[in-house]
Amino acid sequence: MTNPTTTSPMTLVPSLEAAWRDVDSSFERFCLTAGIGAIEQMLCEDAQRLAGPRHSRGERVGHRWGATKGKIGFHGGKVAVRRPRVRSEGHEVALPTWRAAQAEDWLGRWAMNLMLINVSTRKLKRAVRLPEGDLPAVMGDGTSKSAASRRFVALSAERMAEWMASDLSKLDLLVIQIDGLHIGNDLVLVGAPGIDEEGHKHPLGLVEGATENAAVVQALIDNLIERGLDPKVCRLFIVDGAKALTKVIRSTFGRHTPIQRCQVHKARNVIDRLPKPLHAAVRKALRQAWELDDADKAERLLRNLARRLEQEAPGVAASILEGLDEMLTVNRLGLPVQLRRSLACTNSIENVMGTVRRVCRNVKRWRNAAMALRWTAAGMLEAAKGFRRLKAHKQLPILKAALAAHHAKHTTKQKLEDNLKAA
């Protein structure tokens, strides 16, 4: 009778043998011990490839120089790993496995992710290491509030720099929304999202400033143009009604550039200034005008509304007439009702701002504008993860054709005016 035998699939190193002993008591401890053992074994193999087997005399890149302890990221903190050292010509040779483990930077990404979902730096240690768990937090493991903050600053600054230098020339943008967001004492202007011809939304850029003036808006638009946004292409701009935005857009992209003023902002500003008995009637009249396909008829309806309010609320009547052309831009372009509803307001950018405010909720003191920019950029990139396609994206070819016709019409008109002046 023969006894069945099986060969072991691997030869266990001492640290892996310790891991197998821990598996019954703690799976987490088993994973940690086994992982450290595997990495240490890979580091020893790297050292052997560079320095050759011990006591050998063959060709080698360097020679052994003892061992030391280093730390790598694990479970939101750091763990110690023993690694051999190899030197050559007076300098230490980096081991490939150690270089790869350091470059992975799971620690920084873990800390940034927790802060983006509103885990404060003071509670990060508790979020990644259970107080009663098998992997307790110890001094120097990278879970302190200061260490988490430093990692967030470094990674958020790196991502913001990469995003602010990204190429925009490959995006066929049809719509750009621009609005301002107050962060502490600094104003961060947000140019997001832009909407391409397939209905996908893209965060574009931001710039800081003390007030929402023309110089700040111009700096934002100049940044977009430097990164590849073609100013000769006709696009639809959606703004909240700030005169500085309109002024800079027309001076940069042409005085006939179509600009849509947010109808939601306008209705809110008008209703808030009226006596309560007039709210329902005025809101109904505004909605009726904006739903009309005929822009001229809609304009007459709004002028009649302003005329009726001249006695009871003269300031509100003037507010309705102010920027009247820009309120009906989507109507004048002849867009379908569903597409008009999506493009007649700044809801997309309001959604981005809501995410930025949520991300920044734990910040109690803004140190400077650089900090506001980093946090706002992190919030915008976080919001971009949840961007959905424009509801009326199938109707965007109509917008593209309307913008092309609008551009051709005013280009021809401008050429005729130039010829008359020359004559």
C-alpha positions as CSV (number, residue, x, y, z in Angstrom):
1,M,0.0,0.0,0.0
2,T,1.3,3.4,-1.0
3,N,0.8,6.6,1.0
4,P,-0.5,9.6,-1.0
5,T,1.9,12.5,-1.0
6,T,1.6,16.1,-2.1
7,T,4.3,18.7,-2.8
8,S,4.1,22.1,-1.2
9,P,3.3,24.8,-3.8
10,M,5.8,27.2,-2.1
11,T,8.6,27.1,0.4
12,L,7.6,29.3,3.3
13,V,10.0,31.9,4.6
14,P,10.0,32.5,8.3
15,S,7.8,35.6,8.1
16,L,5.2,33.7,6.0
17,E,5.3,30.8,8.5
18,A,4.5,33.4,11.2
19,A,1.6,34.6,9.0
20,W,0.1,31.1,8.8
21,R,0.2,30.9,12.6
22,D,-1.7,34.2,12.8
23,V,-4.4,33.3,10.3
24,D,-6.5,31.5,12.9
25,S,-6.5,34.5,15.3
26,S,-6.7,37.4,12.9
27,F,-7.1,37.5,9.2
28,E,-6.0,41.2,9.1
29,R,-2.8,40.3,10.9
30,F,-2.3,37.4,8.6
31,C,-2.6,39.7,5.5
32,L,-0.2,42.2,7.0
33,T,2.4,39.6,8.1
34,A,2.2,37.7,4.8
35,G,2.4,41.0,2.8
36,I,5.5,42.2,4.7
37,G,7.1,38.8,4.3
38,A,6.4,38.7,0.5
39,I,7.9,42.2,0.1
40,E,10.9,41.4,2.2
41,Q,11.5,38.3,0.1
42,M,11.2,40.4,-3.1
43,L,13.7,42.9,-1.7
44,C,16.2,40.1,-0.9
45,E,15.9,38.9,-4.5
46,D,16.5,42.4,-5.8
47,A,19.6,42.7,-3.7
48,Q,20.8,39.3,-4.9
49,R,20.4,40.3,-8.5
50,L,22.4,43.5,-7.9
51,A,25.1,42.2,-5.6
52,G,25.1,38.5,-6.4
53,P,24.8,35.7,-3.9
54,R,26.6,36.2,-0.6
55,H,30.4,35.5,-0.6
56,S,30.4,35.2,-4.5
57,R,33.1,36.7,-6.6
58,G,31.3,37.1,-9.9
59,E,30.3,40.3,-11.8
60,R,27.9,42.5,-9.9
61,V,26.4,46.0,-10.0
62,G,27.2,46.8,-6.3
63,H,28.0,45.3,-3.0
64,R,25.9,44.6,0.1
65,W,25.8,47.3,2.8
66,G,23.8,45.8,5.6
67,A,20.1,46.3,6.1
68,T,17.7,49.0,7.4
69,K,14.1,49.5,8.2
70,G,11.8,51.6,6.0
71,K,8.1,52.3,6.0
72,I,5.5,51.7,3.3
73,G,1.8,52.6,3.2
74,F,-0.7,50.1,4.5
75,H,-4.3,50.4,5.5
76,G,-4.2,54.2,5.6
77,G,-1.0,54.3,7.7
78,K,2.5,53.0,7.5
79,V,4.2,49.7,8.5
80,A,7.9,49.0,9.0
81,V,9.6,46.7,6.4
82,R,13.2,45.5,6.7
83,R,15.1,46.0,3.5
84,P,18.7,45.2,2.5
85,R,21.0,48.0,1.2
86,V,23.2,47.8,-1.9
87,R,25.9,50.4,-2.7
88,S,27.9,51.1,-5.8
89,E,30.6,53.8,-6.3
90,G,29.8,55.5,-3.0
91,H,26.0,55.8,-3.7
92,E,23.1,53.6,-2.6
93,V,21.4,51.7,-5.4
94,A,17.6,51.8,-5.3
95,L,15.9,48.4,-5.2
96,P,13.2,48.1,-7.9
97,T,10.6,46.6,-5.5
98,W,11.2,49.4,-2.9
99,R,11.0,52.1,-5.6
100,A,7.7,50.6,-6.8
101,A,6.3,50.4,-3.3
102,Q,7.2,54.0,-2.6
103,A,5.8,55.3,-5.9
104,E,2.4,53.6,-5.4
105,D,1.4,56.3,-2.8
106,W,-1.7,54.5,-1.6
107,L,-1.2,56.4,1.7
108,G,-1.8,59.8,0.0
109,R,-4.7,58.7,-2.0
110,W,-6.3,57.1,1.0
111,A,-6.0,60.3,3.1
112,M,-7.3,62.5,0.3
113,N,-10.3,60.2,-0.3
114,L,-11.3,60.3,3.3
115,M,-11.0,64.1,3.5
116,L,-13.1,64.5,0.3
117,I,-15.9,62.5,2.0
118,N,-15.7,64.8,5.1
119,V,-13.6,62.8,7.5
120,S,-11.6,65.4,9.4
121,T,-7.9,65.0,9.9
122,R,-8.4,64.6,13.7
123,K,-10.5,61.5,13.0
124,L,-8.4,60.0,10.2
125,K,-6.5,57.7,12.6
126,R,-9.8,56.2,13.9
127,A,-11.1,55.9,10.3
128,V,-8.3,53.7,9.1
129,R,-7.2,51.8,12.3
130,L,-9.9,50.4,14.7
131,P,-9.0,51.2,18.3
132,E,-9.8,47.6,19.3
133,G,-8.4,46.1,16.1
134,D,-5.4,43.9,15.5
135,L,-3.5,46.7,13.8
136,P,-3.3,49.5,16.4
137,A,-2.2,53.0,15.6
138,V,1.3,53.7,16.9
139,M,3.5,56.8,16.9
140,G,5.1,57.5,13.5
141,D,2.7,55.4,11.4
142,G,1.4,58.3,9.3
143,T,-2.1,58.5,10.8
144,S,-1.7,61.7,12.7
145,K,-3.7,64.8,11.7
146,S,-0.6,66.6,10.6
147,A,0.6,63.8,8.4
148,A,-2.8,63.5,6.8
149,S,-2.9,67.2,6.2
150,R,0.5,67.2,4.6
151,R,-0.4,64.4,2.2
152,F,-3.6,66.1,1.3
153,V,-1.8,69.4,0.5
154,A,0.8,67.7,-1.6
155,L,-1.6,65.5,-3.6
156,S,-4.3,68.1,-4.1
157,A,-1.7,70.6,-5.3
158,E,-0.3,68.1,-7.7
159,R,-3.7,67.2,-9.1
160,M,-4.7,70.9,-9.4
161,A,-1.5,71.7,-11.4
162,E,-2.1,68.8,-13.7
163,W,-5.8,69.7,-14.3
164,M,-5.0,73.4,-14.8
165,A,-2.5,72.5,-17.5
166,S,-4.7,70.0,-19.3
167,D,-5.3,70.5,-23.0
168,L,-8.7,71.8,-24.0
169,S,-8.2,71.8,-27.8
170,K,-9.5,68.2,-28.1
171,L,-12.9,69.1,-26.5
172,D,-15.6,70.2,-29.0
173,L,-17.3,72.5,-26.5
174,L,-20.7,73.9,-27.4
175,V,-21.6,75.4,-24.0
176,I,-19.6,77.1,-21.3
177,Q,-21.0,78.1,-17.9
178,I,-19.2,80.6,-15.7
179,D,-20.0,81.7,-12.2
180,G,-18.4,82.8,-9.0
181,L,-18.1,81.0,-5.6
182,H,-17.1,82.8,-2.4
183,I,-14.6,80.8,-0.3
184,G,-13.7,82.7,2.9
185,N,-12.5,86.2,1.9
186,D,-11.4,85.1,-1.5
187,L,-13.5,84.7,-4.6
188,V,-12.8,81.6,-6.7
189,L,-14.3,81.9,-10.2
190,V,-15.3,78.6,-11.6
191,G,-15.5,77.9,-15.3
192,A,-17.3,74.6,-15.2
193,P,-18.7,72.6,-16.6
194,G,-18.2,72.9,-20.3
195,I,-20.6,70.7,-22.4
196,D,-19.3,69.1,-25.5
197,E,-21.3,68.1,-28.6
198,E,-22.1,64.7,-27.2
199,G,-23.5,66.1,-23.9
200,H,-20.6,65.2,-21.7
201,K,-19.6,67.8,-19.0
202,H,-16.1,68.8,-18.3
203,P,-14.6,70.9,-15.4
204,L,-12.6,73.6,-17.2
205,G,-10.7,75.9,-14.8
206,L,-10.8,78.4,-11.9
207,V,-9.0,81.5,-10.8
208,E,-8.9,83.5,-7.6
209,G,-9.8,87.1,-7.1
210,A,-11.1,89.6,-4.5
211,T,-14.2,90.5,-6.4
212,E,-16.1,89.3,-9.5
213,N,-14.6,92.0,-11.7
214,A,-13.6,92.1,-15.3
215,A,-9.9,91.6,-14.6
216,V,-10.6,88.4,-12.7
217,V,-13.0,87.0,-15.4
218,Q,-10.5,87.9,-18.1
219,A,-7.7,86.0,-16.3
220,L,-10.0,82.9,-16.2
221,I,-10.8,83.2,-19.9
222,D,-7.2,83.8,-20.9
223,N,-6.2,80.6,-19.1
224,L,-8.8,78.7,-21.0
225,I,-7.6,80.1,-24.3
226,E,-3.9,79.4,-23.5
227,R,-4.9,75.8,-22.9
228,G,-6.5,75.4,-26.3
229,L,-9.9,76.9,-26.3
230,D,-10.4,78.5,-29.7
231,P,-11.9,82.0,-29.4
232,K,-13.0,82.0,-33.0
233,V,-15.5,79.1,-32.5
234,C,-19.1,80.3,-31.7
235,R,-20.3,78.9,-28.4
236,L,-23.2,79.5,-26.0
237,F,-22.2,81.0,-22.7
238,I,-24.4,80.7,-19.6
239,V,-24.0,83.2,-16.8
240,D,-25.8,84.3,-13.7
241,G,-26.2,87.9,-14.8
242,A,-23.0,89.6,-13.6
243,K,-22.1,92.4,-16.0
244,A,-18.4,91.7,-15.7
245,L,-18.9,88.2,-17.2
246,T,-20.9,89.5,-20.1
247,K,-18.4,92.4,-20.8
248,V,-15.4,90.1,-20.9
249,I,-17.1,87.4,-22.9
250,R,-18.1,89.8,-25.6
251,S,-14.8,91.6,-25.7
252,T,-12.9,88.3,-26.1
253,F,-15.2,86.1,-28.2
254,G,-17.0,88.9,-30.2
255,R,-19.9,91.2,-29.5
256,H,-22.4,88.9,-31.1
257,T,-21.5,85.9,-29.0
258,P,-24.7,84.3,-27.7
259,I,-25.0,84.7,-23.9
260,Q,-27.9,83.1,-21.9
261,R,-28.6,84.7,-18.5
262,C,-29.8,82.2,-15.9
263,Q,-33.6,82.3,-15.8
264,V,-33.8,80.7,-12.4
265,H,-31.6,83.5,-10.9
266,K,-33.7,86.2,-12.6
267,A,-37.0,84.7,-11.5
268,R,-35.7,84.4,-7.9
269,N,-34.4,88.0,-7.9
270,V,-37.8,89.3,-9.2
271,I,-40.0,87.2,-6.9
272,D,-38.0,88.1,-3.7
273,R,-38.6,91.8,-4.3
274,L,-42.4,91.5,-4.8
275,P,-45.2,91.4,-2.2
276,K,-46.4,87.9,-1.5
277,P,-49.8,88.3,-3.2
278,L,-48.1,88.9,-6.5
279,H,-45.7,85.9,-6.4
280,A,-47.9,83.3,-8.1
281,A,-49.1,85.6,-10.9
282,V,-45.6,86.9,-11.8
283,R,-44.0,83.5,-11.6
284,K,-46.7,82.1,-13.9
285,A,-46.1,85.0,-16.4
286,L,-42.4,84.5,-16.4
287,R,-42.7,80.7,-17.0
288,Q,-45.2,81.3,-19.8
289,A,-42.8,83.7,-21.5
290,W,-39.9,81.4,-21.3
291,E,-41.8,78.4,-22.6
292,L,-42.8,80.2,-25.8
293,D,-41.0,79.2,-29.1
294,D,-41.4,82.7,-30.5
295,A,-38.8,84.9,-28.9
296,D,-40.4,88.1,-30.1
297,K,-43.7,87.1,-28.6
298,A,-42.0,86.2,-25.3
299,E,-40.3,89.5,-25.2
300,R,-43.6,91.4,-25.7
301,L,-45.1,89.3,-22.8
302,L,-42.2,90.2,-20.5
303,R,-42.5,93.9,-21.4
304,N,-46.3,93.8,-20.7
305,L,-45.5,92.3,-17.3
306,A,-43.0,95.0,-16.5
307,R,-45.5,97.7,-17.6
308,R,-48.1,96.2,-15.2
309,L,-45.6,96.3,-12.3
310,E,-44.5,99.9,-12.9
311,Q,-46.9,101.3,-10.3
312,E,-46.7,98.6,-7.6
313,A,-43.0,97.8,-7.9
314,P,-41.1,100.1,-10.3
315,G,-37.7,98.6,-9.3
316,V,-38.9,95.1,-10.2
317,A,-40.2,96.3,-13.5
318,A,-36.8,97.7,-14.4
319,S,-35.1,94.5,-13.3
320,I,-37.3,92.5,-15.7
321,L,-36.3,94.7,-18.6
322,E,-32.6,94.7,-17.6
323,G,-30.8,92.1,-19.8
324,L,-34.0,91.1,-21.5
325,D,-32.3,90.0,-24.7
326,E,-29.9,87.7,-22.8
327,M,-32.8,86.0,-21.0
328,L,-34.3,84.8,-24.3
329,T,-31.1,83.7,-26.1
330,V,-32.0,80.0,-26.2
331,N,-35.4,81.0,-27.6
332,R,-33.9,83.1,-30.3
333,L,-31.6,80.2,-31.3
334,G,-34.7,78.2,-32.0
335,L,-33.9,75.3,-29.7
336,P,-36.4,72.6,-28.7
337,V,-38.2,73.0,-25.3
338,Q,-36.3,70.2,-23.6
339,L,-32.9,71.6,-24.6
340,R,-33.9,75.1,-23.7
341,R,-34.8,73.9,-20.2
342,S,-31.3,72.4,-19.7
343,L,-29.5,75.4,-21.1
344,A,-31.6,78.3,-19.7
345,C,-30.1,78.0,-16.2
346,T,-26.8,77.4,-14.4
347,N,-28.0,74.2,-12.6
348,S,-25.0,72.3,-13.7
349,I,-22.5,74.7,-12.1
350,E,-24.7,75.0,-9.0
351,N,-24.3,71.3,-8.6
352,V,-20.6,71.6,-8.8
353,M,-20.6,74.4,-6.2
354,G,-22.7,72.3,-3.9
355,T,-20.1,69.6,-4.0
356,V,-17.3,72.1,-3.4
357,R,-19.2,73.4,-0.3
358,R,-19.7,69.9,1.0
359,V,-16.0,69.0,0.5
360,C,-14.9,72.2,2.2
361,R,-17.3,71.9,5.1
362,N,-14.7,70.9,7.7
363,V,-12.4,73.8,6.9
364,K,-12.6,76.3,9.7
365,R,-10.0,78.8,8.7
366,W,-8.8,79.7,5.2
367,R,-5.2,80.6,5.4
368,N,-4.7,82.0,1.9
369,A,-6.0,82.0,-1.7
370,A,-3.7,79.0,-2.6
371,M,-5.5,76.9,0.0
372,A,-8.9,78.0,-1.3
373,L,-7.8,77.1,-4.9
374,R,-6.6,73.6,-3.8
375,W,-9.8,72.8,-2.0
376,T,-12.0,74.1,-4.7
377,A,-10.1,72.2,-7.4
378,A,-10.4,69.0,-5.3
379,G,-14.1,69.6,-4.9
380,M,-14.6,70.2,-8.6
381,L,-12.7,67.1,-9.6
382,E,-14.8,65.2,-7.0
383,A,-18.0,66.6,-8.6
384,A,-16.8,65.5,-12.0
385,K,-16.9,61.9,-10.9
386,G,-20.7,62.2,-10.7
387,F,-21.3,64.2,-13.9
388,R,-24.1,62.9,-15.9
389,R,-24.8,63.3,-19.6
390,L,-27.0,66.3,-20.5
391,K,-30.6,65.1,-20.6
392,A,-31.3,66.6,-24.0
393,H,-27.9,65.5,-25.5
394,K,-29.7,64.0,-28.6
395,Q,-30.8,67.6,-29.5
396,L,-27.3,69.1,-29.3
397,P,-26.8,68.9,-33.1
398,I,-29.6,71.4,-33.3
399,L,-27.7,73.7,-31.0
400,K,-24.5,73.2,-33.1
401,A,-26.4,74.1,-36.3
402,A,-28.0,77.1,-34.7
403,L,-24.6,78.4,-33.4
404,A,-23.1,78.0,-36.9
405,A,-26.0,79.9,-38.5
406,H,-25.8,82.6,-35.8
407,H,-22.0,83.0,-36.4
408,A,-22.4,83.1,-40.2
409,K,-25.2,85.6,-40.1
410,H,-23.3,88.1,-37.9
411,T,-20.0,87.5,-39.7
412,T,-21.7,88.4,-43.0
413,K,-23.3,91.4,-41.4
414,Q,-20.0,92.6,-40.0
415,K,-18.3,92.3,-43.4
416,L,-21.0,94.4,-45.0
417,E,-20.6,97.1,-42.3
418,D,-16.9,97.1,-42.8
419,N,-17.3,97.5,-46.6
420,L,-19.7,100.4,-46.1
421,K,-17.3,102.1,-43.8
422,A,-14.4,101.6,-46.2
423,A,-16.5,103.0,-49.0
